[in-house]
Amino acid sequence: MRRYLSERVTLLRIHRFCPTDVQFTDALVSSAVVIFCKAAPPEDHTVRFSFGGPIEGPQHDAMVPLDVVRDSRKWTQFPATTAVRDRDVLNLGDLFAIKRGLATGTTAFSS
């Protein structure tokens, strides 16, 4: 689906509703609206990602270059400001698998 949306059609916008803002009273689902045009995407295309609130007035909004969208493993990171970055800059996540841990104070690394 992601390949189709990023290569075969012109993806215009994805709006994700906040999971706590239930759209359907009888189901717990993550709701999103996907808007696209049945045509190949133009060169240097940008996609509008929005999150939270109504689609007409989202809480968060960003234009993301289609190249960044295609290279991304997770689209749920958009419209975070860190998603739109210089492609020549490395983030820690590009170099390492980052995981959360728990420090109890009884490990050999505590002082």
N, C-alpha and C positions, 0 to 999 in steps of 0.2 A: 504494500500500500504506500509506504513512504517513497519507494522508488517511482511509482506511478505519479504520485503527487509532485515530486521534485523534478521529473524528467519528461513526462508525457503530456502534462497539462500545465497551465500557468496558475500556480498556487497564489491566490491573492491574499487570503487571510485565514488564520486559525484563532478562534476565540475559545479559551477554556474557562468554564465556570468553576468557581471555587467549590471544592468537594463538600464543604459544610453548607453551601447554598443549594439545597436540594431542588432539582428541577422537576423531578417526578416523585410524587408522594408515595407511590407503591414500589419503588426500587431504589436501591443504593448503587448508583452508577456515577462514573466520572463523565460529565457531559461536555461536549465541544461542538462548535459549529465550524465547518470547513467550507470555505468559499473558493471556487476555482473556475477557470475559463477553459473550455475545451479547445486549446491551442497550445502549441509548443511554447515554452517560456522564452522571452526575449533575453538577449545577452545583458548582463549586468542587472538582472531582475532582483528586486527586494520583496520580501514577504512580510506582511504585517502580522505580528503575533500579539495577542492581548490576553489578559487574565483577570478574572474577578469582576464582579459587578455585572451590570447589563451590557449587552454587546454594543449598545449605542454610547455608553459612557464607562468604559472599563477602568479598573483601578490601576492596571499596569499595561503599558503599550510600547512596542518597539518595532522598528523596521529592521529586518535581518537580511543581509545579502544571501541570495539563493545558494551561492557556493558554500557559505558557512552552514546553511541548513543541510545541504547534501552531505557535508563532511561530519555532521554531528550524529552521534550514536543515539542521543535522547533529545527529542523535540520538546519535552516537558520543561527543559531548562529555559526556554524562551518564554517571556520577554525579559529574562534577567539581564542586567547590564553587562555581566561578564560574558554573556554569550556572543556579543558582537565585539570581537577583538581583532587585533592585528594578527594576521595569519603567520607572521614571522616570529611571534612572541610565544614562548613556551609557558604553559602552566604546570604546576606540580603534577596534576592529573595526567599530563602528557608523558611524564617520565616514570611515575610510580603508581602502584595500586594503593589508594588511600582508604583506610578502614578505621572505623571508630573502635576504641578500646576502653577499658575500665581500669583505672589506677586505684588500688585499694590502700596503698601505703605499706603493704607487707611484701612488696617485691624487692628484688635486689637493686633496682634502680632508684628507689626512693631514698631520700636523705633525712 
